[in-house]
Amino acid sequence: MKNNKLTKSNETERIAKKLSRAGVCSRREAERWIADGRIKVNNVILSTPATNVSEKDKILVDNIPLPKPSLTKIWRFHKPKGCLVTENDPKGRKTIFQILPKSLPRVISVGRLDYDSEGLLLLTNDGAISRKLELPSTGWLRKYKVRVHGIVDKSALLKIKDGIKLDNFKTGPIEASLEIQKGTNAWILIGIREGKNREIRRIMDHLGYPVNRLIRLSYGPFQLGNLKSGEVLEINKNVIKNQLGLMHKI
């Protein structure tokens, strides 16, 4: 019999957030794990993610005690083209977790890059930080170098600076400038502060310039730099302290 009666405490948080902070899964994954009956609190199988827990509660994941939150770490990863940012793909396509070094702890990506995109992807062992950094409210600019097919009209790029309507949503402001035109292909530098699914590709399609290569150069203060394709590098914790104000966690 399933029950969600937990130990009372003045300091509680949702179970999905607790699991995410411990670095075992994302909040979305936590909801699936709860639905699958994989999470126990005080030896009782949870049936709903609408459950608060405290430090006093005994939490088990697949009957293994939940580890205490690790020191927050963030890595820069140069995601190659031709792999997905997901744990598993029903179609059997390659994922980043199949190519990341085995020495890494369990990590969560900060946002995503689609299968055909490459460049900077941030990874962290702290699910709460991942969620925080994904939010548009951080105000962080995400810069991309995009190769498109077509003769680019600079005035068209100026017209999208305040955002444009795509299907059923309006984009935020878009910084776009032509870097170089070579024959019928061009490189454009683009900056946005939020990234909906395939947003840049959809923006360029809207302008009539289909994307044939997309590289993320930066995510807020963190740069791709000289990181080689497939390479992972941990960000210095002093940099994290300065940029994220995580001094109480590191």
Secondary structure, DSSP 8 states (H G I E B T S, - for coil): ---------SS-EEHHHHHHHTTSS-HHHHHHHHHTT-EEETTEE---S--EE-TTS-EEETTEE--------EEEEEE-SS-BSSS--TT---BHHHHS-TTS-S-EESS---TT-EEEEEEES-HHHHHHHHSGGG---EEEEEEEES---HHHHHTTTT--EETTEE----EEEEEEEETTEEEEEEEES---TTHHHHHHHHHT--EEEEEEEEETTEE-TT--TT-EEE--HHHHHHHH--TTT-
